[in-house]
Structures are given as structure tokens and as C-alpha cells.
Amino acid sequence: SSGINAESHYGREYFQHYYYTNNLSSSKTLAMHTSYQPLKPATNKLLKKRWDGAAQDMHRKRVSAAKPVVDTKSPATYTHLQYKMKKMQLEEERHAVIDRDNRHLLEKMSAIMRTRGRVDNWNDYQPKSLNKAKRTRELIRVTLENQKILARIQAKQPQYSSKKWEEEWMETKKFMKSVRKYSDDWYQLQEAERRSKRDSKRASRATYRREETRATTAAEDTADEEDEPEKTKPATPAKTEAKEPTKPGSPAKPATPAKPETPAKPETPAKPTTPAKPETPKEAATPEKPSTPAKPSSPTIPEAGKE
């Protein structure tokens, strides 16, 4: 699998050297000679093996101790490049100046606290202006001119009359009112009408829901009342239907139908009223069954378009 032909001379030597150096038995892997096979002919194979091993060890030592041709080490570091001495000197000088000024300020503050802050450098000089009179005269002149301009503006009659404009606008509004289709409060009236319709729809829906709930509750109560007698009544054997003799001239009466089961709860509220069933004559022993009461009619849903 390694791509080396074990039958060749070089292949045999390669496999022998690999398995002997790794302390493996050649008999377990490949069938070859157990004695050392040198590359060159030798009279004593044992000595040749030792000499070859010593030469291989010396070669490996020289390879491990060989120095590289290209220097791949990091460059040397210099102190004057890592530490900027001039900057450090300037920083120390600045700190020295700050410390000196702080010391002088502290000495002055302590002297002021000891002597109650007395000073002897009062300045009684009053500031004087060389052109104050001229500036005052100029200010008075400008103020007078502004007052004259304001008086002329206030005395001027307006060219346009706001009262006349108001009268013309009222006349225009009259003309607009006479020719337009809708009134001023038309939009407010429409909004009020829509709001009233919406409220009436909501009220009708609420009323319908209440009526529907009431009708459903009544139907459930009626069904429960019908089921109670059936549960308490004892079971009776089935009897054969007996035909009653008919009289001449009278129509034949239909046979008595079996009692229908109690109808299930109606899903739709709008259900026509169930008419009462006619009582049919039965044997004297058979008790009379109560007639099914009429169910209340449910209210109809009002149409939204006819409100």
C-alpha cells in the first residue's frame, strides 16, 4: 500500500531497517531473512550493522545540531528606542514647575490665614472716557429721529379698510349659501346619523342575543321536564294494538303512533311552533300520555338594511 515493491533490493532493505529499528519481528509482518542485509557487500554483517548504526547516529546528531542558513530570530531591542528619555525629562520638568507653583500658592494661602487677609494694593483710580459727551449727543439724536418716524407712521391713514373687507366677505357668504347644495352643518348631521345607526344596530344585536339566550334556556328547561317523568315511570310490557270498531258513516281513525323521542336541542333559534298532537282513544288500562307543550317561537333577526 505504501507504493514500495518489497521484492526489489531497495524494498527489502527499507522494510528490514524499518522493522529492526522499531523492535518488530519480521516473521510476524513479512517473510524475509532475519539477518541484517547491508547496502554494500561486507564480509562481516554484524560489524557492518554496527558501523551503519554508528554512522546513522552521527548523521542524526549533525542534522539536529546544524545551524540555519537564514536567521529567523527576532531583532534585538534597544533601550533608547523603547524608552523616550527626552519626553520623560520634559514631563519631569513640567511636574517640577507645577510642584513649585503649588508650594508658592500654599505659602500665600497660609500667610493670608495667619494675617486675616490684609492687602495693601488698593487702586482708587476711577475710569474716565474721552468721548462720552459725543456719544451721548449721538444717542439723543438717534432717539429723536426714531420718535419722529413713529409719529409719522401712526398719523398715516390706512389705504385698505378691514371693515369694508369684512362686509364684502359677508356678502360673498350669502351668495355661496344661496347656490350651494348642502348646509354648513351637513357633515356634522351625517356623522350624527351614522353614529345613531351604529348605536341602534348594536342595541338590536344585544337584544337579539338576550332573546336567543332566553329562548334556548326555556327550551332546555322544557326538555329537562319531559325527561324527568320518563325516568321515574316504570317499564310496561309492549301491548298489541287493538282496533276499535268503526261506526257506519264515520271515518276510520288512524292507529295510535308511538310516542316520539324528545327532540334534540334546536341549533337554529328560528323554529316554527310545534302544534299539539290530537289525543287518540286507547285502552282503559293504558294511562294517558301528556301532550308535548308548544315551544316558544324565537325572535327573528332584524335586517340591518331596513333600520
Secondary structure as a PSIPRED ss2 file (coil, helix, strand):
# PSIPRED VFORMAT (PSIPRED V4.0)

   1 S C   1.000  0.000  0.000
   2 S C   1.000  0.000  0.000
   3 G C   1.000  0.000  0.000
   4 I C   1.000  0.000  0.000
   5 N C   1.000  0.000  0.000
   6 A C   1.000  0.000  0.000
   7 E C   1.000  0.000  0.000
   8 S C   1.000  0.000  0.000
   9 H H   0.000  1.000  0.000
  10 Y H   0.000  1.000  0.000
  11 G H   0.000  1.000  0.000
  12 R H   0.000  1.000  0.000
  13 E H   0.000  1.000  0.000
  14 Y H   0.000  1.000  0.000
  15 F H   0.000  1.000  0.000
  16 Q H   0.000  1.000  0.000
  17 H H   0.000  1.000  0.000
  18 Y H   0.000  1.000  0.000
  19 Y H   0.000  1.000  0.000
  20 Y H   0.000  1.000  0.000
  21 T H   0.000  1.000  0.000
  22 N C   1.000  0.000  0.000
  23 N C   1.000  0.000  0.000
  24 L C   1.000  0.000  0.000
  25 S C   1.000  0.000  0.000
  26 S H   0.000  1.000  0.000
  27 S H   0.000  1.000  0.000
  28 K H   0.000  1.000  0.000
  29 T H   0.000  1.000  0.000
  30 L C   1.000  0.000  0.000
  31 A C   1.000  0.000  0.000
  32 M C   1.000  0.000  0.000
  33 H C   1.000  0.000  0.000
  34 T C   1.000  0.000  0.000
  35 S C   1.000  0.000  0.000
  36 Y C   1.000  0.000  0.000
  37 Q C   1.000  0.000  0.000
  38 P C   1.000  0.000  0.000
  39 L C   1.000  0.000  0.000
  40 K C   1.000  0.000  0.000
  41 P C   1.000  0.000  0.000
  42 A C   1.000  0.000  0.000
  43 T C   1.000  0.000  0.000
  44 N C   1.000  0.000  0.000
  45 K H   0.000  1.000  0.000
  46 L H   0.000  1.000  0.000
  47 L H   0.000  1.000  0.000
  48 K H   0.000  1.000  0.000
  49 K H   0.000  1.000  0.000
  50 R H   0.000  1.000  0.000
  51 W H   0.000  1.000  0.000
  52 D H   0.000  1.000  0.000
  53 G H   0.000  1.000  0.000
  54 A H   0.000  1.000  0.000
  55 A H   0.000  1.000  0.000
  56 Q H   0.000  1.000  0.000
  57 D H   0.000  1.000  0.000
  58 M H   0.000  1.000  0.000
  59 H H   0.000  1.000  0.000
  60 R H   0.000  1.000  0.000
  61 K H   0.000  1.000  0.000
  62 R H   0.000  1.000  0.000
  63 V H   0.000  1.000  0.000
  64 S H   0.000  1.000  0.000
  65 A H   0.000  1.000  0.000
  66 A C   1.000  0.000  0.000
  67 K C   1.000  0.000  0.000
  68 P C   1.000  0.000  0.000
  69 V C   1.000  0.000  0.000
  70 V C   1.000  0.000  0.000
  71 D C   1.000  0.000  0.000
  72 T C   1.000  0.000  0.000
  73 K C   1.000  0.000  0.000
  74 S C   1.000  0.000  0.000
  75 P C   1.000  0.000  0.000
  76 A C   1.000  0.000  0.000
  77 T C   1.000  0.000  0.000
  78 Y C   1.000  0.000  0.000
  79 T H   0.000  1.000  0.000
  80 H H   0.000  1.000  0.000
  81 L H   0.000  1.000  0.000
  82 Q H   0.000  1.000  0.000
  83 Y C   1.000  0.000  0.000
  84 K C   1.000  0.000  0.000
  85 M H   0.000  1.000  0.000
  86 K H   0.000  1.000  0.000
  87 K H   0.000  1.000  0.000
  88 M H   0.000  1.000  0.000
  89 Q H   0.000  1.000  0.000
  90 L H   0.000  1.000  0.000
  91 E H   0.000  1.000  0.000
  92 E H   0.000  1.000  0.000
  93 E H   0.000  1.000  0.000
  94 R H   0.000  1.000  0.000
  95 H H   0.000  1.000  0.000
  96 A H   0.000  1.000  0.000
  97 V H   0.000  1.000  0.000
  98 I H   0.000  1.000  0.000
  99 D H   0.000  1.000  0.000
 100 R H   0.000  1.000  0.000
 101 D H   0.000  1.000  0.000
 102 N H   0.000  1.000  0.000
 103 R H   0.000  1.000  0.000
 104 H H   0.000  1.000  0.000
 105 L H   0.000  1.000  0.000
 106 L H   0.000  1.000  0.000
 107 E H   0.000  1.000  0.000
 108 K H   0.000  1.000  0.000
 109 M H   0.000  1.000  0.000
 110 S H   0.000  1.000  0.000
 111 A H   0.000  1.000  0.000
 112 I H   0.000  1.000  0.000
 113 M H   0.000  1.000  0.000
 114 R H   0.000  1.000  0.000
 115 T H   0.000  1.000  0.000
 116 R C   1.000  0.000  0.000
 117 G C   1.000  0.000  0.000
 118 R C   1.000  0.000  0.000
 119 V C   1.000  0.000  0.000
 120 D C   1.000  0.000  0.000
 121 N C   1.000  0.000  0.000
 122 W C   1.000  0.000  0.000
 123 N C   1.000  0.000  0.000
 124 D C   1.000  0.000  0.000
 125 Y C   1.000  0.000  0.000
 126 Q C   1.000  0.000  0.000
 127 P C   1.000  0.000  0.000
 128 K C   1.000  0.000  0.000
 129 S C   1.000  0.000  0.000
 130 L C   1.000  0.000  0.000
 131 N C   1.000  0.000  0.000
 132 K H   0.000  1.000  0.000
 133 A H   0.000  1.000  0.000
 134 K H   0.000  1.000  0.000
 135 R H   0.000  1.000  0.000
 136 T H   0.000  1.000  0.000
 137 R H   0.000  1.000  0.000
 138 E H   0.000  1.000  0.000
 139 L H   0.000  1.000  0.000
 140 I H   0.000  1.000  0.000
 141 R H   0.000  1.000  0.000
 142 V H   0.000  1.000  0.000
 143 T H   0.000  1.000  0.000
 144 L H   0.000  1.000  0.000
 145 E H   0.000  1.000  0.000
 146 N H   0.000  1.000  0.000
 147 Q H   0.000  1.000  0.000
 148 K H   0.000  1.000  0.000
 149 I H   0.000  1.000  0.000
 150 L H   0.000  1.000  0.000
 151 A H   0.000  1.000  0.000
 152 R H   0.000  1.000  0.000
 153 I H   0.000  1.000  0.000
 154 Q H   0.000  1.000  0.000
 155 A H   0.000  1.000  0.000
 156 K C   1.000  0.000  0.000
 157 Q C   1.000  0.000  0.000
 158 P C   1.000  0.000  0.000
 159 Q C   1.000  0.000  0.000
 160 Y C   1.000  0.000  0.000
 161 S C   1.000  0.000  0.000
 162 S H   0.000  1.000  0.000
 163 K H   0.000  1.000  0.000
 164 K H   0.000  1.000  0.000
 165 W H   0.000  1.000  0.000
 166 E H   0.000  1.000  0.000
 167 E H   0.000  1.000  0.000
 168 E H   0.000  1.000  0.000
 169 W H   0.000  1.000  0.000
 170 M H   0.000  1.000  0.000
 171 E H   0.000  1.000  0.000
 172 T H   0.000  1.000  0.000
 173 K H   0.000  1.000  0.000
 174 K H   0.000  1.000  0.000
 175 F H   0.000  1.000  0.000
 176 M H   0.000  1.000  0.000
 177 K H   0.000  1.000  0.000
 178 S H   0.000  1.000  0.000
 179 V H   0.000  1.000  0.000
 180 R C   1.000  0.000  0.000
 181 K C   1.000  0.000  0.000
 182 Y C   1.000  0.000  0.000
 183 S C   1.000  0.000  0.000
 184 D C   1.000  0.000  0.000
 185 D C   1.000  0.000  0.000
 186 W H   0.000  1.000  0.000
 187 Y H   0.000  1.000  0.000
 188 Q H   0.000  1.000  0.000
 189 L H   0.000  1.000  0.000
 190 Q H   0.000  1.000  0.000
 191 E H   0.000  1.000  0.000
 192 A H   0.000  1.000  0.000
 193 E H   0.000  1.000  0.000
 194 R H   0.000  1.000  0.000
 195 R H   0.000  1.000  0.000
 196 S H   0.000  1.000  0.000
 197 K H   0.000  1.000  0.000
 198 R H   0.000  1.000  0.000
 199 D H   0.000  1.000  0.000
 200 S H   0.000  1.000  0.000
 201 K H   0.000  1.000  0.000
 202 R H   0.000  1.000  0.000
 203 A H   0.000  1.000  0.000
 204 S H   0.000  1.000  0.000
 205 R H   0.000  1.000  0.000
 206 A H   0.000  1.000  0.000
 207 T H   0.000  1.000  0.000
 208 Y H   0.000  1.000  0.000
 209 R H   0.000  1.000  0.000
 210 R H   0.000  1.000  0.000
 211 E H   0.000  1.000  0.000
 212 E H   0.000  1.000  0.000
 213 T H   0.000  1.000  0.000
 214 R H   0.000  1.000  0.000
 215 A H   0.000  1.000  0.000
 216 T H   0.000  1.000  0.000
 217 T H   0.000  1.000  0.000
 218 A H   0.000  1.000  0.000
 219 A H   0.000  1.000  0.000
 220 E H   0.000  1.000  0.000
 221 D H   0.000  1.000  0.000
 222 T H   0.000  1.000  0.000
 223 A H   0.000  1.000  0.000
 224 D H   0.000  1.000  0.000
 225 E H   0.000  1.000  0.000
 226 E H   0.000  1.000  0.000
 227 D H   0.000  1.000  0.000
 228 E H   0.000  1.000  0.000
 229 P H   0.000  1.000  0.000
 230 E H   0.000  1.000  0.000
 231 K H   0.000  1.000  0.000
 232 T H   0.000  1.000  0.000
 233 K C   1.000  0.000  0.000
 234 P C   1.000  0.000  0.000
 235 A C   1.000  0.000  0.000
 236 T C   1.000  0.000  0.000
 237 P C   1.000  0.000  0.000
 238 A C   1.000  0.000  0.000
 239 K C   1.000  0.000  0.000
 240 T C   1.000  0.000  0.000
 241 E C   1.000  0.000  0.000
 242 A C   1.000  0.000  0.000
 243 K C   1.000  0.000  0.000
 244 E C   1.000  0.000  0.000
 245 P C   1.000  0.000  0.000
 246 T C   1.000  0.000  0.000
 247 K C   1.000  0.000  0.000
 248 P C   1.000  0.000  0.000
 249 G C   1.000  0.000  0.000
 250 S C   1.000  0.000  0.000
 251 P C   1.000  0.000  0.000
 252 A C   1.000  0.000  0.000
 253 K C   1.000  0.000  0.000
 254 P C   1.000  0.000  0.000
 255 A C   1.000  0.000  0.000
 256 T C   1.000  0.000  0.000
 257 P C   1.000  0.000  0.000
 258 A C   1.000  0.000  0.000
 259 K C   1.000  0.000  0.000
 260 P C   1.000  0.000  0.000
 261 E C   1.000  0.000  0.000
 262 T C   1.000  0.000  0.000
 263 P C   1.000  0.000  0.000
 264 A C   1.000  0.000  0.000
 265 K C   1.000  0.000  0.000
 266 P C   1.000  0.000  0.000
 267 E C   1.000  0.000  0.000
 268 T C   1.000  0.000  0.000
 269 P C   1.000  0.000  0.000
 270 A C   1.000  0.000  0.000
 271 K C   1.000  0.000  0.000
 272 P C   1.000  0.000  0.000
 273 T C   1.000  0.000  0.000
 274 T C   1.000  0.000  0.000
 275 P C   1.000  0.000  0.000
 276 A C   1.000  0.000  0.000
 277 K C   1.000  0.000  0.000
 278 P C   1.000  0.000  0.000
 279 E C   1.000  0.000  0.000
 280 T C   1.000  0.000  0.000
 281 P C   1.000  0.000  0.000
 282 K C   1.000  0.000  0.000
 283 E C   1.000  0.000  0.000
 284 A C   1.000  0.000  0.000
 285 A C   1.000  0.000  0.000
 286 T C   1.000  0.000  0.000
 287 P C   1.000  0.000  0.000
 288 E C   1.000  0.000  0.000
 289 K C   1.000  0.000  0.000
 290 P C   1.000  0.000  0.000
 291 S C   1.000  0.000  0.000
 292 T C   1.000  0.000  0.000
 293 P C   1.000  0.000  0.000
 294 A C   1.000  0.000  0.000
 295 K C   1.000  0.000  0.000
 296 P C   1.000  0.000  0.000
 297 S C   1.000  0.000  0.000
 298 S C   1.000  0.000  0.000
 299 P C   1.000  0.000  0.000
 300 T C   1.000  0.000  0.000
 301 I C   1.000  0.000  0.000
 302 P C   1.000  0.000  0.000
 303 E C   1.000  0.000  0.000
 304 A H   0.000  1.000  0.000
 305 G H   0.000  1.000  0.000
 306 K H   0.000  1.000  0.000
 307 E C   1.000  0.000  0.000
